[in-house]
């Protein structure tokens, strides 16, 4: 896995010279800086302690992309442990609840994934849901929901049970079948494919593919091609998104090397607001602290269509502000 260490050093681009990534590929610092949208001034700001955000390539109409680079006063191994343990969500005020998913006992893993009586308005919204953009559900899920409501499932407890079944079934499908097993969202006459979105997001991560193809292939082809030494975890979470309680399902892969970390994550199901997301991050030690490079590609059909440019600009700005705030909080924790 030596190549992965080289990948992180190259991707962040804080050193000088060229790094040999493999017998077939070589990437220079200049290419790395261009790949993540960083200038020499940006690197100087990072070294001085700033959190720097830069736009990344957006390759589909529904994609919003942002890159972050910062120095964190924590060793890479500690960051890796936090990522595997999902401790990052302990510091996120928008997260209401979360839990690990045991691939060998998926149903039991969702015991606490419920709507509460305080969320009765959202449950009423769910009860009345139909294909469209208000909820991310498949055609079969909308049919099952309608049948459950017609059968008398109207209480918070009853509809929580129905929705939890959707979460369980989606987790089972993804864990056993990967991207190809993700059911599309029914938009009422059209569909949105999280699988296609996430493939496009990974294809846009050209630097990762060039310098760490084994990790790229592992994420693309999950559950196949998992490299030795890579740890993974599956999570469910409930967070406040656009003032609504929103469930999501997440898969993380972490390579915790002796002196560096590679982190890959995707939310392959999101209950509403946005469709799915991908995160890629790397961390390695420098004299000034651990350099963390982070890229987020979030897909939402809300930014596609009429006035697409304006929608992207506004959405990208909101995303940038949120990510910078989260990294400032991370830096503060390890100050």
N, C-alpha and C positions, 0 to 999 in steps of 0.2 A: 504493500500500500504506500510505498515511498512516493509514488506519483501523485497521490492525493495531497501530501504535504506540499509538494511542488505546486500543485494547483492552487492552494490557498495563498502561498507566497506570491504567485503570479497574478492571481485575480485581484488581490488587494493592491499590489503594485507599489509597495513602500520601500522596496530595495532597488538596487541599480543593476543594470546588465540584463542578459538574457538567460532564461532558465530552460533547460531541456526537459520537456514534458514526457516525451516518449521517442522512440526511434522514428516515428512518422511525423510528429508535430512539435513545433517549437514556437513559443510565444514570447514577445518582448514586453518590457514594462509599458512602453508606449502603446502597444496593442491592448494590454490589459486595462490601462487607464481609459482608452477609448471605449472599450467594451462595457465599462461600468459608468461611463460619462463623467469621469473625474479629470480635473485639470491639475496642473502643478500647484496652483493657488489653493485648490481644494485640499490637496495633500498637506500643505503647510497649515491650513486651518485645523485639520484633524490632529496634527502633531501638537498644535497649541491647545487642544482640548475641546474643540467644537464638534457638534454633531452635524455632519454635512449630508444633505439630501440632493439627489440629482435624478432627473427624468431618465428612464430607460426606454428601450425600444418597445413599442406597442404594435403587435403584428396582426391584430384582429380588431374589428370595430367595437367589440365589447371589452377590450383589455385596457386596464389602467396599470401602469408600471412605475415603481419608484425604487431607487437605490439609496441605501444609507451606509455611511462609513463613520466609525467612531472608535475611540480608545476607551477600554473598560478596565478598571483596576481589579481584575479577577483573573486567575489562571484559566487557560482554556479548559482544563479538566473539570473545574468547578462549573463552568458554563455548560459543559456537556452533561454533567450530572443533573443540573437544573432542567435542561431540555428533556432528558429522558424521564425525569420525575414529574414533568408538567408544572414545575414550580413557577414558570413564567406567568401562569395564570393567577397565581397568588397576588401578583403585583398589578393586575389589570382590573381597575375598578368597574369596567363594563361587564366583567364575567360574573354571572350570578351563581353558577354551579358548574362543576365538571367532574369527570371520572375516567379512570382507565378502563379500556375494554380488553377483557381477557379473551383471546381468540379461541380458547378451549371452553369458555363458559360465557358466551356473548349475552345470552338473555339475562343472566343474573347481573351482568355489568351495568345494565340500564335500570336497575331497581329504583334509583333516585332521580331518574330523568322524567320529571313530571312538571305539569303546569300547577300553579298554586291558586288558591281562591283569590288572591290579590291580582291574579292575571286573568280574571273572568272575562274581561273585555276581549282579550286575545282568543280565549276559548270560544266565545260567541262568534268571533270573526272566523275561526276555524270551522265551526259548525255550519256556517253559511257559505263556506268556500266553494268555488267552482273553478274550472280551468281558466287560467289567466296569469297575471303577474303578481297577485297578492300573496300567493304561497307557491313555493317550489315543490310541487308534487307531480308524480307521473299520472298518466291516464288511469292506470289500475288503482293507484292510491286514491285518486279523486272518487272513483267508483266505490271503493271500499269505504271511504269516509261517508259518502252519501248513503250507502246501505246501512252503515252503523247508525247514522242519525235517524234514518227512517225506522230503524229497529228500536229506537228509544235511547240511544247514547247521546245525551245532551248535557249531562253534568260535567264539571271539571274533571272529576275522577274518571268518568267513563271515556271522555274524549282524550284525556291523557293516555289512557290505556291504548286507544286506537292509534294515536300518534307515536307512542313508544313502539308499537309493532312496526310502523314504517321505519323507524330508526334501527331497530334490531335487524329487520330484513335487509336494509341497505348495507349495514355493517357486515352482515354475513356474506352478502353478494360480493362486496369489494374485497374483503379479506380472503375469500376463496378464489375470486376471479379477476381482481384488479380493475383497471380502467374500463375494460370491455364489458364489465358486469354492472356498470353504473346506469341506472334507469334515467332516461331524459325527463325534463320537466315539460308538462303540458301547458302551453300558453293559450290554448283555446283556438285551434286552427293552425298552430305552429308549435314547434318544440325547440327546446334549448338542450344541448348535449354537454354536460359537464366533462365527459370523457374527451370530446373534441377540444373543448376549452383547455383542459389540462395538458393535453398533448401539444397544443399550440404554445402554451406557456413554457413547456419544457424545451420545445424546439427553438424558442426565442433565447434560451440560455446557452448561447453559442460558445461562450468561454468555458462553461462547465463541460460541454460535450468535447471540446478540443483538448482540454488538459486532464480531465478525469472521466473518460468514457465509460469506465466500469460502473461508476456511480450513476451516471446519466442513464445507462442501460438498465441498471437495477430499478431506478425510479420509473422509467418508461414501461418496463416489462414486468413489474411486480405482479404476482408473487414469484416470478422466476428471476434468475441471474443475481441473487443477493451475494455481494462480495463477503469474504471472510472478514470478521471483525466489526461489521456493521451491526449496530443495535437498532431496534425499532420499537415503537410503541403506538398504540391506537387509543384515541380519546374521543369522548363526547363532551360537548360543552353547551351551556346555555348562557347567552350574553344579551345585553341590551343593545339592539341595533335599530337606529331610527325610532327610538322610544318604544320598541316592541321586544318582548322576550323571544329570542331566536336560537334554535338548536342548530348545531353543526357537528359533523363527523370529521375527524382529522387523523391523518397517518403521518408519523414522523420517522425519519431515518437519521441516525447520528453515527458518524465515524469518530470515536474519541481516541485520537492518537496520543502519543506520549506528550507532545508539545503543541498540539493543534486539534482543531475540531472542524468537521464538515457537517452541516445540518441541512436536511431537506425536509420539507413538510408540505402537505396539501390538505385542504379542506375539500373533500370530494362530495359532500352534501352540505347545503346551507338552507335553512328553513325559509328565508325570505330576504329581500333587499338586494343582495348580490348573489351570484350563482355558484361560485367556487373560487379558490385561490391557491396560489403556489408561493412558497417561500424557499429561498436558497441562501444560506449563510456560511461564512467561513471565519475562523478565528485562529490567530497565531501570535506568539509573544514577540514584543519588540522592547527596546530599552525603555519606552515611555508607558508601556502597559500592553494589554492584549488588544490587537487590532481586530475589529469585527467589521466584516463586510456583509451587508444584508440586502437582498433583493426581493421585492414583493410584486407579484403580478396577480391582480384581482380582476375577475371577469364579472361583468354585469351588463345585461342588455339594456339597462336604463340609460347608458351613455351612447348607445347606437342609434342610428336613424337621423331624424330631423335635427339640424343644428349640432351635429356630432362633434365638431371641433370645439364649440363652446362647452358642451357637456363634458367632454374629456378634460378640458382645461379646469373647469370647476371641480370635477371629481378628483382629478390629480392633485389639486391644491389641498382639498380636504384630506386626502389620503396622506399627503406629505406632512401636514400639520400633526396628524394623529401619530404617525410613525416617529417623527422627531420627538414628540412628547414621551412616547414609550421608551425611546432610547435614552432620553434625558433621565427618566425615572430609573432605568437600568444602571446608568452611570452613577446616579445618586446612591443607589443601594450598595454599590461596591466602592464607594468613594474612600 
